[in-house]
Amino acid sequence: MTSDPGLAALRVDYPPWVRDQVAWGRAYRSDPDRMRLVIALARANVEQETGGPFGAAIFEAESGKLVSVGMNSVVRLNNCALHAEIVAFMMAQRRIGSFTLKAPNLAVHELVTSCEPCAMCLGATLWSGVSRVVCGAAREDATRLRFEEGPVFPESYRYLEDRGVRIARHVLREEAKEILELYRSRGGTIYNA
Amino acid sequence: MTSDPGLAALRVDYPPWVRDQVAWGRAYRSDPDRMRLVIALARANVEQETGGPFGAAIFEAESGKLVSVGMNSVVRLNNCALHAEIVAFMMAQRRIGSFTLKAPNLAVHELVTSCEPCAMCLGATLWSGVSRVVCGAAREDATRLRFEEGPVFPESYRYLEDRGVRIARHVLREEAKEILELYRSRGGTIYNA
């Protein structure tokens, strides 16, 4: 089937620890409750050495149902696009069977991420169909630790807000920042620095 | 293994026509030569009804070797992130076994895309490790046909150029634009409009 190496399919999966560490059945009611989950994902990714110090998840805004999780998988899967947010979007859309999380028959969805999104993930946020983004650590927390965020400007956020995406910042910021520092202190790879 | 629906792996593959329509073995020497390939990908994607009117490819800049192709796969794979450029980056990195196309032991790589990248793809371009981007249709050609490009500003491109990514525009622009018009005339879905 794939005599040419360019034709093989690509697989995106979760690291094994997700099976044991994520409580799928419960409702995550508040922003801090949701943020605690994504910070735990970021921490596990660092401690289990499966990727960079970033976690994300998609929730149904009203019910608090957990739809998908994401963790930085760039190094593990040799794929520059697999930031935590992108993994969370892809997995949520696969699960729901829709390329958008905003459709008349769907619940309202939101992205919760342990750090403000990079330029790629902010763009994807617009395409994803989430109605709200909740961020933990700030862009400057990441850049201070030499993580690049790319071409994100104040007007980038305004662009999303003008299209109905609400932004909440600094939810459990200190706890989220700690994971970035943990990664650095363990000598983790700063890919694309 | 996957009793919870959130845990299944996700698969990214090419539509079947790629096998017959892409000449992998030959060298693509010039910008127009490379652009003709990605325009043909965009056209095939429309005519075979496998996605939006966008094609992309990664080449070794010097040798003209084709490393990967990409075509918009948002609707086909229910995945908002699978723009042509992202598919091309992912497939190239899978093939090479590296999360960056810029490494001391690698050839210099470039992205050729049938239309100027959206905000997500422009961010990913920075993470991908390509040293140059060659664009066919312009942002305004896409937006005139109601394709959204997201928060891309002149300073977004400057941000990339300041980091060593060269940009070439309007290569076979009219031919590239034609595919956007073809898609519209056939009544193709404008997802995320």
Interface residues (C-beta under 8 A of the other chain):
Chain A: D4 P5 G6 L7 A8 A9 L10 R11 V12 D13 Y14 V18 R19 V22 W24 L66 V67 S68 V69 V74 V75 L77 N78 N79 C80 A81 I86 F89 M90 M91 Q93 R94 R95 I96 G97 S98 F99 T100 C118 A119 M120 C121 L122 G123 A124 L126 W127 S128 G129 E148 G150 P151 F153 E155 S156 Y159 L160 Y191 N192
Chain B: D4 P5 G6 L7 A8 A9 L10 R11 V12 D13 Y14 V18 R19 V22 W24 L66 V67 S68 V69 V74 V75 L77 N78 N79 C80 A81 I86 F89 M90 M91 Q93 R94 R95 I96 G97 S98 F99 T100 C118 A119 M120 C121 L122 G123 A124 L126 W127 S128 G129 E148 G150 P151 F153 E155 S156 Y159 L160 Y191 N192
